């Protein structure tokens, strides 16, 4: 089931073309379906690298529970405030992981969660700042046992 | 089942960064999983909200990639003693709630 879904998604990505990501862990192409999910949640604003850290294990033993921490370098005051963080998986059956909304009462722009990864892949984090700018980080995770459909 | 758990200090100094850790027991079924040739029906918490004296402090929209028993940790600051409410909402509208109070000196 998962193999069929992933194959179909890659086929769609192949037809529509891939959006290239710049930067270290993310010199990898983003499948078109993932790019569409990102556009829907984050918008069309150009994302800059830097000012955001995505912490995940290099190898996750169990893809059903992968610890992840996103830290946005922000004092959480006025224009510099981070208002939202979005997480996307590039090779899950569905790309959406979660969106986090950060209120003015937070001391830091830092969120820790546990996520599901069907297989080894690149994870993407986007942060929206109060001034409308968008930051992005990517990290590659190897997965020993896939977590989505088990 | 679906018991919420909150870990946070009972008291803090004004403006001090406080970590709030939340967890709820929940299968977070995506409706994609197969068991014995049958599809396990979808049952998802899609929204989490933390409210401080009724104001939104932190919220999460969960999609399929969020693990079962969703765990979240975030870091808040309080200038005064605050009543916190935590709400987890399933897709069909069912809600689970927890409350906590932090004394601020």
gemmi code that builds the backbone of each chain (N, CA, C; Angstrom):
import gemmi

chains = {
    "A": [
        ("UNK", (0.843, -1.213, 0.000), (0.000, 0.000, 0.000), (0.869, 1.250, 0.000)),
        ("UNK", (1.796, 1.303, 0.967), (2.626, 2.505, 1.044), (3.508, 2.621, -0.190)),
        ("UNK", (4.015, 1.473, -0.674), (4.896, 1.515, -1.838), (4.150, 2.077, -3.042)),
        ("UNK", (2.893, 1.674, -3.192), (2.092, 2.149, -4.318), (1.886, 3.659, -4.224)),
        ("UNK", (1.523, 4.106, -3.013), (1.287, 5.541, -2.818), (2.547, 6.347, -3.125)),
        ("UNK", (3.682, 5.860, -2.625), (4.923, 6.612, -2.804), (5.320, 6.619, -4.277)),
        ("UNK", (5.161, 5.439, -4.928), (5.510, 5.383, -6.354), (4.675, 6.360, -7.165)),
        ("UNK", (3.359, 6.401, -6.822), (2.476, 7.284, -7.571), (2.885, 8.740, -7.354)),
        ("UNK", (3.237, 9.052, -6.090), (3.609, 10.427, -5.803), (4.882, 10.800, -6.554)),
        ("UNK", (5.840, 9.869, -6.574), (7.083, 10.169, -7.290), (6.809, 10.337, -8.773)),
        ("UNK", (5.857, 9.515, -9.291), (5.511, 9.634, -10.707), (4.922, 11.013, -10.994)),
        ("UNK", (4.040, 11.480, -10.079), (3.446, 12.811, -10.251), (4.547, 13.866, -10.202)),
        ("UNK", (5.451, 13.696, -9.216), (6.572, 14.631, -9.110), (7.385, 14.661, -10.388)),
        ("UNK", (7.595, 13.462, -10.968), (8.377, 13.369, -12.195), (7.707, 14.090, -13.348)),
        ("UNK", (6.365, 14.000, -13.408), (5.633, 14.641, -14.492), (5.641, 16.158, -14.362)),
        ("UNK", (5.408, 16.613, -13.135), (5.259, 18.056, -12.941), (6.593, 18.756, -12.714)),
        ("UNK", (7.631, 17.959, -12.500), (8.934, 18.556, -12.258), (9.155, 18.779, -10.780)),
        ("UNK", (10.394, 18.941, -10.387), (10.746, 19.101, -8.974), (11.219, 20.518, -8.708)),
        ("UNK", (10.938, 20.965, -7.489), (11.435, 22.259, -7.055), (12.756, 22.008, -6.342)),
        ("UNK", (13.774, 22.664, -6.729), (15.080, 22.433, -6.116), (15.214, 23.244, -4.834)),
        ("UNK", (15.804, 22.623, -3.809), (16.086, 23.301, -2.543), (17.570, 23.623, -2.507)),
        ("UNK", (17.913, 24.821, -2.103), (19.323, 25.126, -1.928), (19.724, 24.784, -0.506)),
        ("UNK", (20.991, 24.697, -0.220), (21.437, 24.453, 1.150), (21.918, 23.036, 1.354)),
        ("UNK", (22.565, 22.820, 2.506), (23.324, 21.596, 2.758), (22.495, 20.314, 2.703)),
        ("UNK", (21.717, 20.015, 3.767), (20.966, 18.751, 3.824), (19.907, 18.713, 2.738)),
        ("UNK", (19.599, 19.867, 2.162), (18.456, 19.978, 1.278), (18.833, 20.329, -0.143)),
        ("UNK", (19.957, 19.810, -0.595), (20.297, 19.981, -2.012), (19.420, 19.038, -2.817)),
        ("UNK", (18.473, 18.412, -2.120), (17.577, 17.410, -2.691), (16.320, 18.066, -3.268)),
        ("UNK", (15.783, 17.449, -4.340), (14.564, 17.973, -4.955), (13.356, 17.699, -4.063)),
        ("UNK", (12.379, 18.595, -4.070), (11.133, 18.401, -3.329), (10.070, 17.915, -4.314)),
        ("UNK", (9.431, 16.747, -4.027), (8.363, 16.290, -4.924), (7.260, 17.343, -5.036)),
        ("UNK", (6.612, 17.415, -6.205), (5.626, 18.466, -6.477), (4.494, 18.468, -5.459)),
        ("UNK", (4.068, 17.268, -4.986), (2.975, 17.187, -4.020), (3.372, 17.826, -2.687)),
        ("UNK", (4.638, 17.640, -2.309), (5.144, 18.248, -1.075), (5.226, 19.759, -1.257)),
        ("UNK", (5.714, 20.185, -2.418), (5.818, 21.623, -2.701), (4.446, 22.280, -2.632)),
        ("UNK", (3.416, 21.567, -3.110), (2.052, 22.122, -3.074), (1.565, 22.253, -1.636)),
        ("UNK", (1.859, 21.247, -0.795), (1.465, 21.297, 0.617), (2.161, 22.457, 1.322)),
        ("UNK", (3.420, 22.694, 0.962), (4.176, 23.795, 1.562), (3.564, 25.137, 1.149)),
        ("UNK", (3.250, 25.267, -0.139), (2.647, 26.524, -0.630), (1.331, 26.806, 0.092)),
        ("UNK", (0.547, 25.748, 0.315), (-0.765, 25.925, 0.944), (-0.640, 26.460, 2.369)),
        ("UNK", (0.362, 25.959, 3.118), (0.493, 26.335, 4.534), (1.379, 27.552, 4.734)),
        ("UNK", (2.432, 27.653, 3.941), (3.447, 28.686, 4.186), (3.251, 29.886, 3.264)),
        ("UNK", (2.633, 29.663, 2.110), (2.472, 30.735, 1.145), (3.618, 30.754, 0.158)),
        ("UNK", (3.628, 31.752, -0.675), (4.589, 31.793, -1.776), (5.857, 32.568, -1.427)),
        ("UNK", (5.921, 33.130, -0.195), (7.085, 33.955, 0.173), (8.376, 33.144, 0.054)),
        ("UNK", (9.412, 33.776, -0.451), (10.721, 33.144, -0.602), (11.295, 32.856, 0.788)),
        ("UNK", (11.715, 31.609, 1.041), (12.268, 31.255, 2.344), (13.773, 31.430, 2.338)),
        ("UNK", (14.303, 31.969, 3.444), (15.754, 32.106, 3.539), (16.281, 31.037, 4.477)),
        ("UNK", (17.518, 30.589, 4.213), (18.163, 29.623, 5.093), (18.769, 30.407, 6.255)),
        ("UNK", (18.933, 29.756, 7.399), (19.573, 30.413, 8.541), (18.563, 30.986, 9.516)),
        ("UNK", (18.988, 31.112, 10.774), (18.113, 31.643, 11.813), (17.093, 30.630, 12.290)),
        ("UNK", (17.276, 29.371, 11.915), (16.367, 28.303, 12.318), (17.162, 26.997, 12.381)),
        ("UNK", (16.926, 26.216, 13.442), (17.620, 24.946, 13.613), (16.595, 23.831, 13.721)),
        ("UNK", (16.815, 22.763, 12.955), (15.944, 21.594, 12.980), (16.768, 20.436, 13.523)),
        ("UNK", (16.404, 19.988, 14.731), (17.185, 18.941, 15.388), (16.426, 17.618, 15.327)),
        ("UNK", (17.001, 16.629, 14.647), (16.431, 15.278, 14.574), (17.597, 14.287, 14.663)),
        ("UNK", (17.323, 13.047, 15.101), (18.425, 12.077, 15.103), (18.864, 11.770, 13.677)),
        ("UNK", (20.175, 11.484, 13.490), (20.657, 11.089, 12.159), (20.002, 9.792, 11.719)),
        ("UNK", (19.845, 8.876, 12.695), (19.166, 7.595, 12.440), (18.089, 7.398, 13.495)),
        ("UNK", (16.863, 7.215, 13.040), (15.753, 6.943, 13.940), (15.500, 5.439, 13.923)),
        ("UNK", (15.569, 4.800, 15.111), (15.334, 3.348, 15.185), (13.886, 3.037, 14.813)),
        ("UNK", (12.968, 3.822, 15.364), (11.537, 3.575, 15.175), (10.901, 4.790, 14.504)),
        ("UNK", (10.490, 4.610, 13.256), (9.908, 5.719, 12.507), (8.575, 6.199, 13.051)),
        ("UNK", (7.970, 5.427, 13.959), (6.676, 5.824, 14.527), (6.827, 6.951, 15.552)),
        ("UNK", (8.022, 7.040, 16.154), (8.275, 8.056, 17.188), (9.649, 8.667, 16.963)),
        ("UNK", (9.710, 9.688, 16.146), (10.985, 10.351, 15.891), (10.967, 11.701, 16.615)),
        ("UNK", (11.876, 11.887, 17.590), (11.885, 13.172, 18.303), (12.409, 14.283, 17.414)),
        ("UNK", (11.756, 15.428, 17.450), (12.190, 16.562, 16.634), (12.045, 17.845, 17.451)),
        ("UNK", (13.037, 18.722, 17.323), (12.977, 20.036, 17.969), (13.310, 21.102, 16.936)),
        ("UNK", (12.435, 22.081, 16.803), (12.698, 23.219, 15.924), (12.943, 24.432, 16.798)),
        ("UNK", (14.072, 25.099, 16.580), (14.399, 26.320, 17.314), (14.585, 27.446, 16.313)),
        ("UNK", (13.815, 28.499, 16.467), (13.956, 29.675, 15.612), (14.651, 30.743, 16.446)),
        ("UNK", (15.685, 31.342, 15.876), (16.441, 32.337, 16.629), (15.649, 33.634, 16.629)),
        ("UNK", (14.934, 33.834, 17.723), (14.017, 34.965, 17.827), (13.869, 35.329, 19.292)),
        ("UNK", (13.879, 36.611, 19.602), (13.677, 37.063, 20.986), (12.204, 37.019, 21.362)),
        ("UNK", (11.341, 36.687, 20.407), (9.891, 36.649, 20.603), (9.350, 38.010, 21.054)),
        ("UNK", (9.936, 39.081, 20.511), (9.433, 40.430, 20.775), (9.165, 41.121, 19.432)),
        ("UNK", (8.089, 41.834, 19.347), (7.695, 42.671, 18.201), (7.988, 42.039, 16.829)),
        ("UNK", (8.688, 42.736, 15.950), (8.893, 42.326, 14.555), (9.664, 41.022, 14.433)),
        ("UNK", (10.545, 40.774, 15.409), (11.423, 39.614, 15.366), (10.684, 38.340, 15.798)),
        ("UNK", (9.428, 38.475, 16.208), (8.678, 37.345, 16.765), (8.385, 36.283, 15.703)),
        ("UNK", (8.561, 35.024, 16.077), (8.152, 33.918, 15.200), (6.688, 33.610, 15.509)),
        ("UNK", (5.846, 33.556, 14.480), (4.414, 33.357, 14.711), (3.948, 31.940, 14.383)),
        ("UNK", (4.677, 31.227, 13.516), (4.254, 29.872, 13.164), (5.434, 29.037, 12.683)),
        ("UNK", (5.354, 27.747, 12.964), (6.339, 26.777, 12.478), (5.562, 25.655, 11.796)),
        ("UNK", (6.026, 25.239, 10.627), (5.367, 24.165, 9.876), (6.387, 23.066, 9.581)),
        ("UNK", (5.962, 21.813, 9.731), (6.838, 20.673, 9.461), (6.276, 19.833, 8.317)),
        ("UNK", (7.161, 19.427, 7.393), (6.754, 18.595, 6.261), (7.727, 17.432, 6.092)),
        ("UNK", (7.167, 16.272, 5.729), (7.970, 15.087, 5.424), (7.958, 14.907, 3.908)),
        ("UNK", (9.137, 14.710, 3.308), (9.195, 14.684, 1.835), (8.861, 13.308, 1.252)),
        ("UNK", (8.935, 12.228, 2.067), (8.662, 10.892, 1.535), (7.711, 10.082, 2.422)),
        ("UNK", (6.743, 10.739, 3.051), (5.650, 10.055, 3.743), (4.489, 9.908, 2.762)),
        ("UNK", (3.515, 9.009, 3.062), (2.335, 8.917, 2.175), (1.597, 10.248, 2.053)),
        ("UNK", (1.584, 11.043, 3.146), (1.066, 12.421, 3.073), (2.128, 13.336, 3.670)),
        ("UNK", (2.392, 14.497, 3.057), (3.544, 15.293, 3.469), (3.370, 16.081, 4.779)),
        ("UNK", (2.118, 16.368, 5.166), (1.900, 17.228, 6.336), (2.236, 16.523, 7.635)),
        ("UNK", (3.006, 17.163, 8.494), (3.317, 16.623, 9.820), (2.537, 17.399, 10.872)),
        ("UNK", (2.748, 18.710, 10.929), (2.030, 19.561, 11.878), (2.363, 21.013, 11.596)),
        ("UNK", (1.472, 21.907, 12.067), (1.749, 23.341, 12.078), (1.592, 23.807, 13.516)),
        ("UNK", (2.498, 24.665, 13.956), (2.452, 25.186, 15.319), (2.279, 26.696, 15.267)),
        ("UNK", (1.370, 27.174, 16.105), (1.068, 28.605, 16.171), (1.656, 29.128, 17.472)),
        ("UNK", (2.506, 30.133, 17.398), (3.224, 30.611, 18.569), (2.649, 31.949, 19.038)),
        ("UNK", (2.118, 31.958, 20.253), (1.527, 33.170, 20.811), (2.578, 34.084, 21.420)),
        ("UNK", (2.150, 35.296, 21.746), (3.069, 36.308, 22.273), (3.567, 35.960, 23.676)),
        ("UNK", (2.915, 35.027, 24.349), (3.317, 34.651, 25.704), (4.472, 33.666, 25.761)),
        ("UNK", (4.969, 33.241, 24.601), (6.082, 32.289, 24.622), (7.400, 33.024, 24.855)),
        ("UNK", (8.303, 32.351, 25.595), (9.606, 32.947, 25.901), (10.597, 32.679, 24.783)),
        ("UNK", (10.436, 31.537, 24.115), (11.341, 31.172, 23.017), (10.538, 30.580, 21.881)),
        ("UNK", (11.079, 30.701, 20.673), (10.451, 30.084, 19.508), (11.041, 28.701, 19.361)),
        ("UNK", (10.611, 27.803, 20.250), (11.152, 26.442, 20.239), (10.034, 25.452, 20.500)),
        ("UNK", (9.916, 24.449, 19.639), (8.875, 23.430, 19.781), (9.515, 22.055, 19.666)),
        ("UNK", (9.166, 21.172, 20.594), (9.590, 19.776, 20.501), (8.362, 18.901, 20.319)),
        ("UNK", (8.478, 17.890, 19.454), (7.357, 16.998, 19.187), (7.911, 15.633, 18.788)),
        ("UNK", (7.010, 14.688, 18.570), (7.408, 13.386, 18.037), (6.612, 13.139, 16.767)),
        ("UNK", (7.310, 12.677, 15.744), (6.664, 12.561, 14.436), (6.838, 11.164, 13.849)),
        ("UNK", (6.068, 10.905, 12.768), (6.131, 9.626, 12.074), (6.869, 9.792, 10.752)),
        ("UNK", (7.793, 8.884, 10.477), (8.463, 8.880, 9.179), (8.358, 7.476, 8.589)),
        ("UNK", (7.796, 7.374, 7.386), (7.556, 6.077, 6.750), (8.864, 5.419, 6.318)),
        ("UNK", (9.867, 6.236, 6.009), (11.167, 5.736, 5.533), (12.188, 6.859, 5.692)),
        ("UNK", (13.439, 6.553, 5.423), (14.467, 7.582, 5.486), (14.152, 8.694, 4.496)),
        ("UNK", (14.362, 9.939, 4.893), (13.969, 11.055, 4.034), (14.484, 12.390, 4.573)),
        ("UNK", (14.182, 13.434, 3.808), (14.509, 14.792, 4.242), (13.272, 15.397, 4.906)),
        ("UNK", (13.477, 15.977, 6.086), (12.417, 16.659, 6.821), (12.620, 18.160, 6.645)),
        ("UNK", (11.520, 18.899, 6.472), (11.607, 20.343, 6.237), (10.861, 21.104, 7.320)),
        ("UNK", (11.471, 22.168, 7.825), (10.820, 23.047, 8.800), (10.795, 24.459, 8.228)),
        ("UNK", (9.631, 25.115, 8.320), (9.479, 26.499, 7.872), (9.010, 27.337, 9.055)),
        ("UNK", (9.573, 28.517, 9.212), (9.157, 29.428, 10.279), (8.682, 30.728, 9.656)),
        ("UNK", (7.517, 31.188, 10.102), (7.012, 32.487, 9.638), (7.231, 33.514, 10.749)),
        ("UNK", (7.811, 34.653, 10.374), (8.107, 35.703, 11.344), (7.020, 36.781, 11.261)),
        ("UNK", (6.939, 37.616, 12.327), (5.894, 38.645, 12.391), (6.018, 39.659, 11.249)),
        ("UNK", (7.238, 39.850, 10.726), (7.422, 40.811, 9.625), (7.084, 40.186, 8.262)),
        ("UNK", (6.603, 38.934, 8.263), (6.192, 38.290, 7.019), (7.269, 37.444, 6.366)),
        ("UNK", (8.495, 37.525, 6.858), (9.573, 36.737, 6.255), (9.443, 35.268, 6.672)),
        ("UNK", (10.066, 34.395, 5.871), (9.980, 32.950, 6.100), (11.396, 32.372, 6.139)),
        ("UNK", (11.642, 31.535, 7.129), (12.933, 30.853, 7.232), (12.723, 29.353, 7.056)),
        ("UNK", (13.760, 28.684, 6.591), (13.623, 27.250, 6.314), (14.860, 26.485, 6.762)),
        ("UNK", (14.639, 25.283, 7.263), (15.737, 24.367, 7.577), (15.354, 22.982, 7.084)),
        ("UNK", (16.369, 22.177, 6.730), (16.129, 20.817, 6.265), (17.085, 19.885, 6.981)),
        ("UNK", (16.651, 18.645, 7.202), (17.528, 17.656, 7.824), (17.205, 16.280, 7.257)),
        ("UNK", (18.257, 15.505, 7.031), (18.050, 14.145, 6.527), (18.018, 13.179, 7.702)),
        ("UNK", (17.033, 12.282, 7.700), (16.894, 11.285, 8.762), (16.878, 9.899, 8.124)),
        ("UNK", (17.708, 8.994, 8.638), (17.627, 7.585, 8.236), (16.668, 6.890, 9.195)),
        ("UNK", (15.847, 5.967, 8.679), (14.841, 5.306, 9.517), (15.052, 3.791, 9.442)),
        ("UNK", (15.226, 3.144, 10.623), (15.453, 1.692, 10.650), (14.149, 0.940, 10.409)),
        ("UNK", (13.087, 1.303, 11.144), (11.772, 0.674, 10.971), (10.760, 1.766, 10.653)),
        ("UNK", (10.118, 1.691, 9.500), (9.185, 2.723, 9.059), (8.002, 2.859, 10.006)),
        ("UNK", (7.469, 4.073, 10.133), (6.511, 4.335, 11.188), (5.086, 4.638, 10.787)),
        ("UNK", (4.778, 4.791, 9.503), (3.453, 5.313, 9.188), (2.372, 4.251, 9.148)),
        ("UNK", (2.687, 3.092, 8.616), (1.628, 2.124, 8.344), (1.812, 0.843, 9.139)),
        ("UNK", (2.579, 0.923, 10.210), (2.813, -0.291, 11.001), (1.886, -0.311, 12.207)),
    ],
    "B": [
        ("UNK", (-7.946, 5.807, 28.805), (-7.680, 6.199, 27.410), (-7.822, 7.707, 27.240)),
        ("UNK", (-6.944, 8.257, 26.449), (-6.936, 9.692, 26.165), (-6.789, 10.561, 27.410)),
        ("UNK", (-5.951, 10.103, 28.340), (-5.679, 10.893, 29.540), (-4.604, 11.932, 29.235)),
        ("UNK", (-4.913, 13.221, 29.400), (-3.872, 14.226, 29.160), (-2.898, 14.306, 30.333)),
        ("UNK", (-1.650, 14.559, 30.032), (-0.641, 14.774, 31.078), (0.112, 16.064, 30.811)),
        ("UNK", (0.267, 16.872, 31.845), (0.966, 18.157, 31.735), (2.123, 18.141, 32.726)),
        ("UNK", (3.310, 18.490, 32.269), (4.459, 18.650, 33.168), (4.924, 20.089, 33.070)),
        ("UNK", (4.818, 20.793, 34.209), (5.322, 22.162, 34.267), (5.476, 22.535, 35.724)),
        ("UNK", (6.335, 23.512, 36.043), (6.490, 23.883, 37.446), (5.216, 24.543, 37.977)),
        ("UNK", (5.003, 24.424, 39.295), (3.821, 25.014, 39.926), (4.031, 26.500, 40.198)),
        ("UNK", (5.298, 26.920, 40.218), (5.578, 28.333, 40.482), (6.786, 28.787, 39.672)),
        ("UNK", (6.875, 30.102, 39.465), (7.984, 30.659, 38.683), (8.160, 32.123, 39.043)),
        ("UNK", (9.327, 32.654, 38.662), (9.544, 34.100, 38.794), (8.973, 34.787, 37.563)),
        ("UNK", (8.550, 36.027, 37.728), (7.979, 36.776, 36.606), (8.978, 36.825, 35.442)),
        ("UNK", (8.509, 36.462, 34.237), (9.334, 36.547, 33.033), (10.297, 35.407, 32.831)),
        ("UNK", (10.382, 34.510, 33.789), (11.318, 33.381, 33.701), (10.834, 32.381, 32.636)),
        ("UNK", (11.743, 31.891, 31.751), (11.305, 30.897, 30.766), (10.939, 29.571, 31.444)),
        ("UNK", (9.765, 29.074, 31.134), (9.206, 27.861, 31.750), (8.899, 26.859, 30.652)),
        ("UNK", (9.413, 25.651, 30.785), (9.071, 24.626, 29.794), (7.766, 23.936, 30.194)),
        ("UNK", (6.859, 23.821, 29.226), (5.583, 23.135, 29.432), (5.590, 21.909, 28.523)),
        ("UNK", (5.429, 20.734, 29.119), (5.427, 19.490, 28.334), (4.046, 18.857, 28.416)),
        ("UNK", (3.485, 18.502, 27.289), (2.131, 17.931, 27.252), (2.134, 16.616, 26.481)),
        ("UNK", (1.264, 15.721, 26.908), (1.146, 14.408, 26.268), (-0.287, 13.943, 26.446)),
        ("UNK", (-0.833, 13.277, 25.437), (-2.142, 12.653, 25.591), (-2.098, 11.268, 24.957)),
        ("UNK", (-2.703, 10.295, 25.651), (-2.771, 8.935, 25.096), (-3.818, 8.930, 23.993)),
        ("UNK", (-3.393, 8.644, 22.770), (-4.325, 8.656, 21.645), (-3.697, 7.928, 20.467)),
        ("UNK", (-4.449, 7.082, 19.747), (-3.832, 6.300, 18.663), (-3.456, 7.113, 17.424)),
        ("UNK", (-4.089, 8.285, 17.220), (-3.814, 9.112, 16.033), (-3.872, 8.267, 14.756)),
        ("UNK", (-4.980, 7.534, 14.604), (-5.147, 6.678, 13.425), (-5.365, 7.535, 12.179)),
        ("UNK", (-4.558, 7.274, 11.149), (-4.622, 8.099, 9.940), (-5.698, 7.633, 8.963)),
        ("UNK", (-6.207, 6.386, 9.170), (-7.128, 5.817, 8.190), (-6.398, 5.188, 7.008)),
        ("UNK", (-5.059, 5.124, 7.098), (-4.259, 4.510, 6.032), (-3.786, 3.120, 6.431)),
        ("UNK", (-3.833, 2.843, 7.748), (-3.227, 1.615, 8.263), (-4.139, 0.411, 8.028)),
        ("UNK", (-3.523, -0.717, 7.675), (-4.249, -1.960, 7.447), (-3.982, -2.898, 8.612)),
        ("UNK", (-5.026, -3.628, 9.026), (-4.829, -4.655, 10.047), (-5.739, -5.828, 9.709)),
        ("UNK", (-5.136, -7.001, 9.491), (-5.900, -8.188, 9.119), (-6.746, -7.970, 7.864)),
        ("UNK", (-6.203, -7.261, 6.889), (-6.889, -7.024, 5.622), (-7.944, -5.934, 5.677)),
        ("UNK", (-8.097, -5.315, 6.851), (-9.100, -4.248, 7.014), (-8.384, -2.916, 7.249)),
        ("UNK", (-8.985, -1.846, 6.776), (-8.440, -0.527, 7.054), (-8.913, -0.088, 8.441)),
        ("UNK", (-7.973, 0.311, 9.290), (-8.340, 0.805, 10.623), (-8.953, 2.199, 10.457)),
        ("UNK", (-10.175, 2.414, 10.987), (-10.837, 3.706, 10.749), (-10.034, 4.893, 11.282)),
        ("UNK", (-10.135, 6.006, 10.580), (-9.430, 7.217, 10.968), (-9.964, 7.758, 12.301)),
        ("UNK", (-9.061, 8.108, 13.190), (-9.415, 8.740, 14.471), (-8.227, 9.610, 14.857)),
        ("UNK", (-8.372, 10.914, 14.649), (-7.228, 11.815, 14.802), (-7.577, 12.990, 15.696)),
        ("UNK", (-6.629, 13.364, 16.548), (-6.700, 14.688, 17.172), (-6.092, 15.638, 16.148)),
        ("UNK", (-6.834, 16.662, 15.767), (-6.342, 17.556, 14.720), (-5.903, 18.909, 15.272)),
        ("UNK", (-6.257, 19.191, 16.536), (-5.953, 20.514, 17.066), (-5.608, 20.429, 18.550)),
        ("UNK", (-4.573, 21.135, 18.941), (-4.215, 21.303, 20.348), (-4.125, 22.795, 20.622)),
        ("UNK", (-4.653, 23.227, 21.769), (-4.528, 24.636, 22.156), (-4.113, 24.730, 23.613)),
        ("UNK", (-3.184, 25.635, 23.888), (-2.842, 25.998, 25.257), (-3.270, 27.448, 25.437)),
        ("UNK", (-4.133, 27.689, 26.428), (-4.649, 29.032, 26.681), (-4.155, 29.506, 28.040)),
        ("UNK", (-3.684, 30.745, 28.101), (-3.222, 31.355, 29.345), (-4.216, 32.458, 29.701)),
        ("UNK", (-4.965, 32.261, 30.784), (-6.051, 33.182, 31.151), (-6.949, 33.463, 29.935)),
        ("UNK", (-7.230, 32.429, 29.170), (-8.137, 32.525, 28.025), (-7.506, 33.004, 26.727)),
        ("UNK", (-6.251, 33.466, 26.784), (-5.563, 33.952, 25.573), (-4.730, 32.816, 24.969)),
        ("UNK", (-4.691, 32.750, 23.645), (-3.932, 31.689, 22.988), (-2.434, 31.852, 23.245)),
        ("UNK", (-1.858, 30.810, 23.834), (-0.423, 30.814, 24.132), (0.332, 30.036, 23.053)),
        ("UNK", (-0.234, 28.873, 22.699), (0.409, 27.981, 21.732), (-0.668, 27.067, 21.163)),
        ("UNK", (-0.576, 26.759, 19.866), (-1.538, 25.830, 19.271), (-0.819, 24.951, 18.260)),
        ("UNK", (-1.403, 23.786, 18.004), (-0.843, 22.884, 17.001), (-1.969, 22.320, 16.153)),
        ("UNK", (-1.742, 22.270, 14.840), (-2.623, 21.543, 13.927), (-1.879, 20.286, 13.542)),
        ("UNK", (-2.406, 19.135, 13.969), (-1.740, 17.870, 13.701), (-2.212, 17.301, 12.378)),
        ("UNK", (-1.261, 16.814, 11.577), (-1.613, 16.053, 10.378), (-1.030, 14.643, 10.509)),
        ("UNK", (-1.163, 13.843, 9.454), (-0.846, 12.409, 9.564), (0.541, 12.118, 10.129)),
        ("UNK", (1.483, 13.009, 9.898), (2.859, 12.754, 10.312), (3.134, 12.949, 11.786)),
        ("UNK", (2.121, 13.279, 12.571), (2.322, 13.396, 14.024), (2.118, 12.024, 14.665)),
        ("UNK", (3.011, 11.657, 15.597), (2.988, 10.334, 16.222), (1.743, 10.104, 17.067)),
        ("UNK", (1.453, 8.817, 17.320), (0.464, 8.451, 18.332), (0.906, 9.035, 19.678)),
        ("UNK", (-0.038, 9.200, 20.585), (0.231, 9.825, 21.892), (0.985, 11.143, 21.710)),
        ("UNK", (0.391, 12.090, 21.015), (1.148, 13.295, 20.618), (1.732, 14.051, 21.817)),
        ("UNK", (3.030, 14.294, 21.690), (3.818, 14.988, 22.719), (4.215, 16.339, 22.174)),
        ("UNK", (4.124, 17.358, 23.018), (4.552, 18.695, 22.625), (5.245, 19.357, 23.797)),
        ("UNK", (6.331, 20.053, 23.521), (6.974, 20.863, 24.545), (7.230, 22.243, 23.972)),
        ("UNK", (6.951, 23.275, 24.788), (7.182, 24.654, 24.368), (7.552, 25.463, 25.595)),
        ("UNK", (8.055, 26.678, 25.383), (8.640, 27.453, 26.479), (7.937, 28.803, 26.578)),
        ("UNK", (7.275, 29.006, 27.723), (6.479, 30.219, 27.917), (7.084, 31.082, 29.020)),
        ("UNK", (6.559, 32.309, 29.139), (6.917, 33.166, 30.277), (5.641, 33.799, 30.793)),
        ("UNK", (5.580, 34.012, 32.093), (4.378, 34.581, 32.715), (4.775, 35.751, 33.598)),
        ("UNK", (4.008, 36.819, 33.502), (4.288, 38.013, 34.320), (3.469, 37.997, 35.605)),
        ("UNK", (2.422, 37.164, 35.633), (1.579, 37.075, 36.831), (1.024, 35.662, 36.952)),
        ("UNK", (0.468, 35.362, 38.106), (-0.147, 34.050, 38.328), (-1.214, 33.809, 37.261)),
        ("UNK", (-1.135, 32.646, 36.623), (-1.923, 32.408, 35.411), (-2.618, 31.051, 35.474)),
        ("UNK", (-3.859, 31.035, 34.988), (-4.609, 29.782, 34.849), (-4.446, 29.293, 33.408)),
        ("UNK", (-3.980, 28.066, 33.268), (-3.754, 27.505, 31.933), (-4.799, 26.445, 31.626)),
        ("UNK", (-5.277, 26.449, 30.388), (-6.207, 25.426, 29.915), (-5.601, 24.770, 28.681)),
        ("UNK", (-5.650, 23.455, 28.640), (-5.125, 22.705, 27.503), (-6.277, 21.923, 26.879)),
        ("UNK", (-6.428, 22.035, 25.568), (-7.543, 21.376, 24.877), (-7.001, 20.588, 23.689)),
        ("UNK", (-7.412, 19.320, 23.604), (-7.099, 18.490, 22.435), (-8.426, 18.204, 21.738)),
        ("UNK", (-8.522, 18.439, 20.439), (-9.803, 18.276, 19.736), (-9.677, 17.248, 18.618)),
        ("UNK", (-10.547, 16.255, 18.652), (-10.587, 15.272, 17.574), (-11.300, 15.862, 16.361)),
        ("UNK", (-11.093, 15.217, 15.215), (-11.674, 15.681, 13.959), (-13.201, 15.797, 14.037)),
        ("UNK", (-13.844, 14.874, 14.786), (-15.312, 14.903, 14.892), (-15.786, 15.864, 15.986)),
        ("UNK", (-14.875, 16.619, 16.597), (-15.263, 17.647, 17.563), (-15.128, 17.236, 19.023)),
        ("UNK", (-14.872, 15.959, 19.284), (-14.724, 15.520, 20.669), (-13.483, 16.166, 21.296)),
        ("UNK", (-13.620, 16.613, 22.546), (-12.522, 17.343, 23.188), (-12.052, 16.667, 24.473)),
        ("UNK", (-10.756, 16.818, 24.740), (-10.161, 16.408, 26.008), (-9.510, 17.651, 26.598)),
        ("UNK", (-9.656, 17.829, 27.918), (-9.164, 19.055, 28.553), (-8.324, 18.783, 29.791)),
        ("UNK", (-7.415, 19.689, 30.060), (-6.656, 19.665, 31.307), (-6.446, 21.114, 31.733)),
        ("UNK", (-6.333, 21.331, 33.044), (-6.060, 22.686, 33.528), (-4.879, 22.648, 34.486)),
        ("UNK", (-4.216, 23.773, 34.615), (-3.031, 23.885, 35.470), (-2.927, 25.356, 35.886)),
        ("UNK", (-2.304, 25.572, 37.032), (-2.153, 26.942, 37.509), (-0.690, 27.163, 37.830)),
        ("UNK", (-0.159, 28.306, 37.451), (1.227, 28.617, 37.800), (1.244, 29.892, 38.641)),
        ("UNK", (1.860, 29.785, 39.843), (1.974, 30.942, 40.743), (3.221, 31.721, 40.368)),
        ("UNK", (3.059, 32.988, 40.120), (4.191, 33.816, 39.691), (4.480, 34.851, 40.764)),
        ("UNK", (5.763, 34.905, 41.177), (6.164, 35.878, 42.210), (7.136, 36.893, 41.624)),
    ],
}
model = gemmi.Model(1)
for chain_id, residues in chains.items():
    chain = gemmi.Chain(chain_id)
    for i, (resn, *xyz) in enumerate(residues, 1):
        res = gemmi.Residue()
        res.name, res.seqid = resn, gemmi.SeqId(i, " ")
        for name, pos in zip(("N", "CA", "C"), xyz):
            atom = gemmi.Atom()
            atom.name, atom.element = name, gemmi.Element(name[0])
            atom.pos, atom.b_iso = gemmi.Position(*pos), 0.0
            res.add_atom(atom)
        chain.add_residue(res)
    model.add_chain(chain)
structure = gemmi.Structure()
structure.add_model(model)
structure.setup_entities()
